[in-house]
Protein backbone atom coordinates (compact mmCIF):
# COMPACT_ATOMS: atom_id res chain seq x y z
CA UNK A 1 0.00 0.00 0.00
CA UNK A 2 1.36 3.40 -0.98
CA UNK A 3 1.47 6.02 1.75
CA UNK A 4 0.34 9.36 0.33
CA UNK A 5 1.14 11.40 3.44
CA UNK A 6 -0.61 14.37 5.02
CA UNK A 7 -2.32 17.32 3.42
CA UNK A 8 0.61 19.50 4.50
CA UNK A 9 2.83 17.44 2.16
CA UNK A 10 1.04 18.89 -0.85
CA UNK A 11 0.02 22.47 0.02
CA UNK A 12 1.65 25.29 1.95
CA UNK A 13 -0.19 25.18 5.28
CA UNK A 14 1.94 28.00 6.71
CA UNK A 15 0.81 30.32 3.93
CA UNK A 16 -2.81 29.58 4.81
CA UNK A 17 -2.08 30.37 8.47
CA UNK A 18 -0.50 33.71 7.54
CA UNK A 19 -3.30 34.78 5.22
CA UNK A 20 -6.24 33.35 7.20
CA UNK A 21 -5.21 33.27 10.89
CA UNK A 22 -8.77 32.99 12.25
CA UNK A 23 -9.45 29.52 10.80
CA UNK A 24 -7.71 26.14 11.05
CA UNK A 25 -8.74 25.10 7.52
CA UNK A 26 -7.35 23.28 5.57
CA UNK A 27 -5.03 21.77 8.18
CA UNK A 28 -7.97 20.74 10.38
CA UNK A 29 -11.63 21.41 11.10
CA UNK A 30 -12.59 24.45 13.17
CA UNK A 31 -14.13 23.85 16.59
CA UNK A 32 -17.90 23.64 16.07
CA UNK A 33 -18.54 24.39 19.74
CA UNK A 34 -16.55 27.64 19.63
CA UNK A 35 -18.74 29.03 16.86
CA UNK A 36 -22.16 27.62 17.61
CA UNK A 37 -25.47 28.31 15.94
CA UNK A 38 -26.64 31.91 16.25
CA UNK A 39 -30.16 32.88 17.33
CA UNK A 40 -32.37 35.95 17.05
CA UNK A 41 -33.05 38.22 20.02
CA UNK A 42 -35.98 36.92 22.05
CA UNK A 43 -38.08 38.53 24.78
CA UNK A 44 -36.23 36.41 27.34
CA UNK A 45 -33.01 38.15 26.32
CA UNK A 46 -34.27 41.72 26.62
CA UNK A 47 -33.35 42.28 30.32
CA UNK A 48 -29.86 40.98 29.74
CA UNK A 49 -29.54 42.97 26.52
CA UNK A 50 -30.46 46.15 28.41
CA UNK A 51 -27.88 45.30 31.11
CA UNK A 52 -25.27 44.62 28.44
CA UNK A 53 -25.87 47.96 26.73
CA UNK A 54 -25.62 49.84 30.05
CA UNK A 55 -22.36 48.14 30.99
CA UNK A 56 -20.78 48.41 27.57
CA UNK A 57 -20.24 52.17 27.75
CA UNK A 58 -18.52 51.76 31.14
CA UNK A 59 -16.63 48.48 30.85
CA UNK A 60 -16.87 46.56 27.56
CA UNK A 61 -14.97 43.54 28.97
CA UNK A 62 -17.38 43.17 31.88
CA UNK A 63 -20.31 43.66 29.51
CA UNK A 64 -19.08 40.76 27.41
CA UNK A 65 -18.83 38.54 30.49
CA UNK A 66 -22.46 39.38 31.23
CA UNK A 67 -23.39 38.43 27.68
CA UNK A 68 -21.75 35.02 28.19
CA UNK A 69 -24.00 34.18 31.15
CA UNK A 70 -26.88 31.81 30.51
CA UNK A 71 -30.30 33.41 30.49
CA UNK A 72 -32.45 31.67 33.08
CA UNK A 73 -33.33 28.12 32.07
CA UNK A 74 -33.39 28.86 28.34
CA UNK A 75 -29.89 27.53 27.70
CA UNK A 76 -29.22 30.59 25.51
CA UNK A 77 -26.61 33.25 25.99
CA UNK A 78 -26.67 36.78 24.67
CA UNK A 79 -23.50 35.99 22.76
CA UNK A 80 -25.59 33.57 20.67
CA UNK A 81 -27.30 36.64 19.20
CA UNK A 82 -24.31 39.01 18.98
CA UNK A 83 -22.36 39.14 15.71
CA UNK A 84 -19.01 40.62 16.63
CA UNK A 85 -15.59 41.07 15.01
CA UNK A 86 -14.37 37.66 16.19
CA UNK A 87 -17.21 35.85 14.47
CA UNK A 88 -16.89 37.96 11.32
CA UNK A 89 -13.14 37.38 11.06
CA UNK A 90 -13.59 33.63 11.49
CA UNK A 91 -16.36 33.60 8.86
CA UNK A 92 -14.28 35.67 6.45
CA UNK A 93 -11.11 33.62 6.84
CA UNK A 94 -12.88 30.25 6.68
CA UNK A 95 -14.74 31.24 3.50
CA UNK A 96 -11.65 32.66 1.78
CA UNK A 97 -9.50 29.69 2.82
CA UNK A 98 -12.11 27.28 1.44
CA UNK A 99 -12.38 29.22 -1.82
CA UNK A 100 -8.61 29.35 -2.21
CA UNK A 101 -8.34 25.63 -1.51
CA UNK A 102 -11.00 24.70 -4.07
CA UNK A 103 -9.90 27.16 -6.76
CA UNK A 104 -6.12 26.73 -6.54
CA UNK A 105 -4.80 24.14 -4.09
CA UNK A 106 -7.18 21.21 -4.66
CA UNK A 107 -6.23 20.56 -8.27
CA UNK A 108 -2.52 20.67 -7.47
CA UNK A 109 -3.01 18.46 -4.44
CA UNK A 110 -4.90 15.81 -6.44
CA UNK A 111 -2.17 15.78 -9.08
CA UNK A 112 0.54 15.40 -6.44
CA UNK A 113 -1.30 12.62 -4.59
CA UNK A 114 -1.94 10.71 -7.79
CA UNK A 115 1.61 11.06 -9.07
CA UNK A 116 2.89 9.79 -5.74
CA UNK A 117 0.47 6.88 -5.48
CA UNK A 118 0.47 5.58 -9.04
CA UNK A 119 1.67 6.30 -12.55
CA UNK A 120 -1.49 8.23 -13.14
CA UNK A 121 -0.71 10.86 -15.73
CA UNK A 122 -0.40 9.78 -19.36
CA UNK A 123 2.15 11.00 -21.85
CA UNK A 124 -0.58 12.88 -23.72
CA UNK A 125 -1.04 16.60 -23.21
CA UNK A 126 -3.91 19.06 -23.44
CA UNK A 127 -3.85 20.86 -26.80
CA UNK A 128 -4.98 24.11 -25.16
CA UNK A 129 -2.28 23.96 -22.49
CA UNK A 130 0.70 21.67 -23.24
CA UNK A 131 1.84 22.00 -19.64
CA UNK A 132 -1.20 20.06 -18.42
CA UNK A 133 -1.14 16.27 -18.78
CA UNK A 134 -4.30 14.38 -19.66
CA UNK A 135 -5.77 12.23 -16.89
CA UNK A 136 -6.21 8.55 -17.64
CA UNK A 137 -9.89 7.81 -16.99
CA UNK A 138 -9.44 4.15 -16.09
CA UNK A 139 -6.76 5.06 -13.56
CA UNK A 140 -8.97 7.78 -12.09
CA UNK A 141 -11.67 5.15 -11.52
CA UNK A 142 -9.11 2.82 -9.95
CA UNK A 143 -7.75 5.43 -7.53
CA UNK A 144 -10.80 7.52 -6.63
CA UNK A 145 -13.55 4.96 -6.94
CA UNK A 146 -11.30 1.92 -6.34
CA UNK A 147 -13.03 -0.29 -8.93
CA UNK A 148 -11.28 -3.29 -10.44
CA UNK A 149 -12.39 -5.78 -13.09
CA UNK A 150 -12.09 -9.50 -12.46
CA UNK A 151 -12.56 -12.21 -15.10
CA UNK A 152 -13.84 -15.67 -14.14
CA UNK A 153 -13.71 -18.68 -16.49
CA UNK A 154 -16.10 -21.60 -16.24
CA UNK A 155 -13.38 -24.24 -16.67
CA UNK A 156 -11.11 -22.86 -13.91
CA UNK A 157 -13.29 -23.65 -10.90
CA UNK A 158 -11.89 -26.12 -8.38
CA UNK A 159 -14.30 -28.14 -6.26
CA UNK A 160 -13.72 -28.65 -2.54
CA UNK A 161 -14.84 -32.22 -1.91
CA UNK A 162 -15.43 -31.57 1.80
CA UNK A 163 -17.65 -28.50 1.47
CA UNK A 164 -18.95 -28.98 -2.05
CA UNK A 165 -18.04 -25.37 -2.80
CA UNK A 166 -16.05 -24.18 -5.80
CA UNK A 167 -13.13 -21.74 -5.75
CA UNK A 168 -11.18 -19.82 -8.35
CA UNK A 169 -8.20 -17.49 -7.86
CA UNK A 170 -7.72 -14.82 -10.51
CA UNK A 171 -5.38 -11.92 -11.09
CA UNK A 172 -7.04 -8.55 -10.50
CA UNK A 173 -4.85 -5.52 -11.04
CA UNK A 174 -4.88 -2.92 -8.30
CA UNK A 175 -6.54 -4.85 -5.47
CA UNK A 176 -4.71 -4.78 -2.14
CA UNK A 177 -4.92 -7.30 0.67
CA UNK A 178 -5.19 -4.55 3.29
CA UNK A 179 -8.62 -3.47 2.01
CA UNK A 180 -12.12 -4.93 1.81
CA UNK A 181 -14.07 -5.07 -1.45
CA UNK A 182 -17.62 -5.62 -2.60
CA UNK A 183 -18.51 -7.32 -5.87
CA UNK A 184 -20.83 -5.78 -8.46
CA UNK A 185 -22.19 -7.19 -11.72
CA UNK A 186 -20.72 -5.92 -14.97
CA UNK A 187 -23.50 -6.19 -17.52
CA UNK A 188 -21.79 -4.80 -20.60
CA UNK A 189 -18.87 -7.23 -21.06
CA UNK A 190 -19.92 -10.37 -22.93
CA UNK A 191 -17.67 -13.34 -23.71
CA UNK A 192 -17.69 -13.86 -27.45
CA UNK A 193 -17.01 -17.59 -28.07
CA UNK A 194 -15.09 -18.69 -31.11
CA UNK A 195 -17.10 -19.74 -34.12
CA UNK A 196 -15.94 -22.69 -36.13
CA UNK A 197 -12.72 -21.84 -37.94
CA UNK A 198 -12.24 -18.55 -36.08
CA UNK A 199 -10.55 -17.36 -32.91
CA UNK A 200 -12.52 -16.05 -29.95
CA UNK A 201 -12.62 -12.28 -29.54
CA UNK A 202 -12.69 -12.80 -25.78
CA UNK A 203 -14.78 -10.31 -23.85
CA UNK A 204 -16.39 -7.61 -25.94
CA UNK A 205 -18.28 -4.56 -24.76
CA UNK A 206 -21.91 -4.59 -25.84
CA UNK A 207 -25.41 -4.80 -24.39
CA UNK A 208 -26.58 -8.15 -23.04
CA UNK A 209 -29.41 -10.04 -24.69
CA UNK A 210 -32.17 -11.31 -22.40
CA UNK A 211 -30.81 -14.91 -22.36
CA UNK A 212 -27.29 -13.60 -21.69
CA UNK A 213 -28.59 -11.46 -18.83
CA UNK A 214 -30.33 -14.45 -17.25
CA UNK A 215 -27.21 -16.61 -17.61
CA UNK A 216 -25.01 -13.88 -16.15
CA UNK A 217 -27.22 -13.24 -13.13
CA UNK A 218 -27.43 -16.98 -12.48
CA UNK A 219 -23.62 -17.28 -12.51
CA UNK A 220 -23.09 -14.10 -10.48
CA UNK A 221 -25.68 -15.24 -7.94
CA UNK A 222 -23.72 -18.41 -7.24
CA UNK A 223 -20.83 -16.40 -5.78
CA UNK A 224 -20.96 -16.43 -1.99
CA UNK A 225 -17.58 -15.07 -0.95
CA UNK A 226 -14.31 -13.55 -2.09
CA UNK A 227 -11.02 -12.62 -0.50
CA UNK A 228 -7.79 -10.83 -1.39
CA UNK A 229 -5.07 -13.09 0.01
CA UNK A 230 -2.27 -11.17 -1.68
CA UNK A 231 -1.97 -7.96 -3.66
CA UNK A 232 -3.30 -8.36 -7.18
CA UNK A 233 -5.06 -11.70 -6.64
CA UNK A 234 -8.63 -12.51 -5.58
CA UNK A 235 -10.11 -15.87 -4.63
CA UNK A 236 -13.83 -16.30 -5.30
CA UNK A 237 -16.04 -18.95 -3.71
CA UNK A 238 -19.19 -20.26 -5.43
CA UNK A 239 -21.86 -22.51 -3.92
CA UNK A 240 -22.30 -24.15 -7.32
CA UNK A 241 -20.12 -24.08 -10.42
CA UNK A 242 -20.91 -21.11 -12.71
CA UNK A 243 -21.48 -22.38 -16.22
CA UNK A 244 -20.28 -19.34 -18.18
CA UNK A 245 -17.24 -17.09 -18.41
CA UNK A 246 -18.07 -13.66 -16.99
CA UNK A 247 -16.67 -10.40 -15.65
CA UNK A 248 -17.47 -8.45 -12.50
CA UNK A 249 -16.35 -5.33 -10.70
CA UNK A 250 -14.74 -5.11 -7.27
CA UNK A 251 -15.17 -1.85 -5.40
CA UNK A 252 -13.10 -0.89 -2.37
CA UNK A 253 -15.19 -0.15 0.74
Secondary structure, DSSP 8 states (H G I E B T S, - for coil): ------GGGTS-HHHHHHH-TT--TTTS---TTTT-------GGGHHHHHHHHHHHTT-HHHHHHHHTSB-TTS--BGGGT---HHHHHHHHHHHHHHHHIIIIIHHHHHHHHHHHHS--EEEEE-SS-TTSEEE-HHHHIIIII-EEEEEE-GGG-EE-TTT--EEEEEE-TT--TTS-EEEEE-TTEEEE---TTS---EEEE----HHHHHHHHHHHHTEEEEEEEETTEEEEEESS---S-EEEEEEE-
